[in-house]
Amino acid sequence: MSPNLLQKFRRFFAVVGFLAIAVISPMASRAQKSGAPNVTADLPAGPMQATATTACLECHEARIILQQRLSKAAWTKEVDKMTKWGAVVDPADRDALIDYLSSNFSPDKPAFEAQRTSAGKSSK
């Protein structure tokens, strides 16, 4: 490998490393804040709460689930889609997880109202 090409590779990886640190550092500092809400506590109690926490909250916050109002058929599609995308759901738990989600987050449930986290803002 030529010295010029080696130098280009080193610069490229230095830039990639810098960008990775720049992206990860703010996320890490937010996760370490003591006042940050516990996103796993938002899921309703039930026999599949732990499974939903493990399978779903590995990739996104509980708020994504809490705001959904889906039928059982739609939750089935959603669970199958997320499993294809890498969510870890034991096949023996699949139907029970769908039942948990469709009973707690069905179209007949009231709409999700997010709590404001900034006391300084007010609606006009």
CYANA upper distance limits for C-alpha pairs under 8 A (distance plus 0.5 A):
  1 MET  CA      5 LEU  CA      7.16
  1 MET  CA      6 LEU  CA      7.12
  2 SER  CA      6 LEU  CA      6.74
  3 PRO  CA      7 GLN  CA      6.61
  4 ASN  CA      8 LYS  CA      6.85
  5 LEU  CA      9 PHE  CA      6.80
  6 LEU  CA     10 ARG  CA      6.76
  7 GLN  CA     11 ARG  CA      6.78
  8 LYS  CA     12 PHE  CA      6.62
  9 PHE  CA     13 PHE  CA      6.69
 10 ARG  CA     14 ALA  CA      6.55
 11 ARG  CA     15 VAL  CA      6.68
 12 PHE  CA     16 VAL  CA      6.72
 13 PHE  CA     17 GLY  CA      6.42
 14 ALA  CA     18 PHE  CA      6.62
 15 VAL  CA     19 LEU  CA      6.63
 16 VAL  CA     20 ALA  CA      6.62
 17 GLY  CA     21 ILE  CA      6.78
 18 PHE  CA     22 ALA  CA      6.62
 19 LEU  CA     23 VAL  CA      6.65
 20 ALA  CA     24 ILE  CA      6.53
 21 ILE  CA     25 SER  CA      6.22
 22 ALA  CA     26 PRO  CA      7.74
 23 VAL  CA     27 MET  CA      7.61
 24 ILE  CA     28 ALA  CA      6.64
 25 SER  CA     29 SER  CA      6.75
 26 PRO  CA     30 ARG  CA      6.76
 27 MET  CA     31 ALA  CA      6.77
 28 ALA  CA     32 GLN  CA      6.82
 29 SER  CA     33 LYS  CA      7.04
 30 ARG  CA     36 ALA  CA      8.03
 31 ALA  CA     36 ALA  CA      7.65
 32 GLN  CA     36 ALA  CA      8.35
 38 ASN  CA     42 ASP  CA      7.95
 39 VAL  CA     43 LEU  CA      8.50
 39 VAL  CA     61 GLU  CA      6.42
 39 VAL  CA     62 ALA  CA      5.97
 39 VAL  CA     63 ARG  CA      8.06
 40 THR  CA     53 THR  CA      6.68
 40 THR  CA     57 LEU  CA      7.71
 40 THR  CA     61 GLU  CA      8.26
 40 THR  CA     62 ALA  CA      6.82
 42 ASP  CA     62 ALA  CA      6.82
 42 ASP  CA     63 ARG  CA      8.32
 42 ASP  CA     66 LEU  CA      8.39
 43 LEU  CA     49 GLN  CA      7.09
 43 LEU  CA     53 THR  CA      8.13
 43 LEU  CA     62 ALA  CA      7.08
 43 LEU  CA     66 LEU  CA      7.88
 44 PRO  CA     49 GLN  CA      7.22
 44 PRO  CA    104 ASN  CA      7.89
 45 ALA  CA     49 GLN  CA      6.30
 46 GLY  CA    100 TYR  CA      7.89
 47 PRO  CA    100 TYR  CA      8.42
 48 MET  CA     52 ALA  CA      6.55
 48 MET  CA     96 ALA  CA      7.43
 48 MET  CA     97 LEU  CA      6.36
 48 MET  CA    100 TYR  CA      6.75
 49 GLN  CA     53 THR  CA      6.53
 49 GLN  CA    100 TYR  CA      8.35
 50 ALA  CA     54 THR  CA      6.61
 51 THR  CA     55 ALA  CA      6.39
 51 THR  CA     89 VAL  CA      8.08
 51 THR  CA     93 ASP  CA      8.45
 51 THR  CA     97 LEU  CA      7.75
 52 ALA  CA     56 CYS  CA      5.90
 52 ALA  CA     57 LEU  CA      7.70
 52 ALA  CA     97 LEU  CA      7.33
 53 THR  CA     57 LEU  CA      5.63
 53 THR  CA     58 GLU  CA      7.87
 54 THR  CA     58 GLU  CA      6.53
 54 THR  CA     88 VAL  CA      8.32
 55 ALA  CA     87 ALA  CA      5.86
 55 ALA  CA     88 VAL  CA      5.80
 55 ALA  CA     89 VAL  CA      6.53
 56 CYS  CA     60 HIS  CA      7.11
 56 CYS  CA     62 ALA  CA      8.35
 56 CYS  CA     87 ALA  CA      7.20
 57 LEU  CA     61 GLU  CA      6.01
 57 LEU  CA     62 ALA  CA      6.75
 58 GLU  CA     87 ALA  CA      8.39
 60 HIS  CA     64 ILE  CA      7.38
 61 GLU  CA     65 ILE  CA      8.25
 62 ALA  CA     66 LEU  CA      6.59
 63 ARG  CA     67 GLN  CA      6.56
 64 ILE  CA     68 GLN  CA      7.41
 65 ILE  CA    105 PHE  CA      8.23
 66 LEU  CA    105 PHE  CA      7.40
 66 LEU  CA    112 PHE  CA      6.89
 67 GLN  CA    105 PHE  CA      8.43
 67 GLN  CA    111 ALA  CA      7.55
 67 GLN  CA    112 PHE  CA      5.59
 67 GLN  CA    113 GLU  CA      8.40
 68 GLN  CA    105 PHE  CA      6.61
 68 GLN  CA    106 SER  CA      8.17
 68 GLN  CA    112 PHE  CA      8.38
 69 ARG  CA    105 PHE  CA      5.51
 69 ARG  CA    106 SER  CA      5.13
 69 ARG  CA    107 PRO  CA      5.00
 69 ARG  CA    108 ASP  CA      8.15
 69 ARG  CA    109 LYS  CA      7.61
 69 ARG  CA    111 ALA  CA      8.08
 70 LEU  CA     74 ALA  CA      6.09
 70 LEU  CA     75 TRP  CA      6.49
 70 LEU  CA    102 SER  CA      7.16
 70 LEU  CA    105 PHE  CA      6.88
 70 LEU  CA    106 SER  CA      5.43
 70 LEU  CA    107 PRO  CA      5.96
 71 SER  CA     75 TRP  CA      6.65
 71 SER  CA    102 SER  CA      6.62
 71 SER  CA    106 SER  CA      6.04
 71 SER  CA    107 PRO  CA      6.75
 72 LYS  CA     76 THR  CA      6.57
 72 LYS  CA     98 ILE  CA      7.46
 72 LYS  CA     99 ASP  CA      7.75
 72 LYS  CA    102 SER  CA      5.53
 72 LYS  CA    106 SER  CA      7.99
 73 ALA  CA     77 LYS  CA      6.92
 74 ALA  CA     78 GLU  CA      6.63
 75 TRP  CA     79 VAL  CA      6.51
 75 TRP  CA     98 ILE  CA      6.57
 75 TRP  CA    101 LEU  CA      7.36
 75 TRP  CA    102 SER  CA      6.73
 76 THR  CA     80 ASP  CA      6.64
 76 THR  CA     98 ILE  CA      6.46
 77 LYS  CA     81 LYS  CA      6.48
 78 GLU  CA     82 MET  CA      6.59
 79 VAL  CA     83 THR  CA      6.52
 79 VAL  CA     94 ARG  CA      8.32
 79 VAL  CA     98 ILE  CA      7.55
 80 ASP  CA     84 LYS  CA      6.76
 81 LYS  CA     85 TRP  CA      6.81
 82 MET  CA     86 GLY  CA      6.82
 82 MET  CA     87 ALA  CA      5.95
 83 THR  CA     87 ALA  CA      4.95
 83 THR  CA     88 VAL  CA      6.82
 83 THR  CA     89 VAL  CA      7.19
 89 VAL  CA     93 ASP  CA      7.10
 89 VAL  CA     94 ARG  CA      6.87
 90 ASP  CA     94 ARG  CA      6.95
 93 ASP  CA     97 LEU  CA      6.48
 94 ARG  CA     98 ILE  CA      6.75
 95 ASP  CA     99 ASP  CA      6.68
 96 ALA  CA    100 TYR  CA      6.63
 97 LEU  CA    101 LEU  CA      6.68
 98 ILE  CA    102 SER  CA      6.42
 99 ASP  CA    103 SER  CA      6.39
100 TYR  CA    104 ASN  CA      6.63
101 LEU  CA    105 PHE  CA      6.08
101 LEU  CA    106 SER  CA      8.09
102 SER  CA    106 SER  CA      5.62
104 ASN  CA    109 LYS  CA      8.07
105 PHE  CA    109 LYS  CA      6.93
